[in-house]
Amino acid sequence: MENLLEIKNLRVEFGTEGKPVAAVDGVNLSLRPAETVVLAGESGSGKSVTALSVAGLLPPEAVIRSGEVIFQGRDLRRLSGGEFDRVRGREIAYIFQEPASYLDPVYTIGSQIAETLTLHQGLDTGAAARETLSLLALVRIGEPERVARSYPHQLSGGMNQRVFIAMALACRPRLLIADEPTTSLDITIEAQIISLLCELKEKFGFSLLFITHNLAIGRRIAERIYIMHRGTVVEEGSPQSIFNSPAHFHTKELIAAYEKIGRVK
């Protein structure tokens, strides 16, 4: 089966007083259609930088020095700004760790989702409003009319994350990148969000690249797991192979850490 996404020898540098530092160095990763891949590792290992490179959302101080990011047969690095804008949001959607930081505080939830539908789907105002309510119901938000009239600060962290998932799915993307989407949530809401993502993936058939430092999540949802350490991928395999016969010392450290605190069972 042809890969939906293929990252080849990716190197991303951050400039530091004339001495660039490689946050990602030689990363190779692939993702098949409708597959769930987990990219795991400790904070600072390069997971999010890798994901942001795919979505074209790197900060200005970051530079992709080399490598390819091939999505549906096209190298995203070679697209113009306008071409990438048509891919991002429509074919590739991104869910962030802190949704409230990316939702505009001065606009209602409904208007922000409707704007996405108008921009990428070409819906008129009425159709966008109706589809907004359908999307909010899809992510199991009760009283979607009330939530659509609300502002981000009036909702809980878990509710805002559901809103962001609804917005990400508005254009039925082929690839959904979830970047530590449950880190700031309590364990009960975390479980609900993960279950919701898995159910929506089965319903719509998108590929899911899930970024996390929590190997317990990887064990639960992944078809394949990549382990990152100091900017490189140090191990890749099925959850069974990663947990039953880890090869790299850092993978063993991560598993031991979560076994110690009771998060891997």
Summary of the structure (lengths in Angstrom):
residues: 265
radius of gyration: 18.6
end to end distance: 32.5
largest distance: 56.0
contacts: 861
relative contact order: 0.16
helix: 43%
strand: 25%
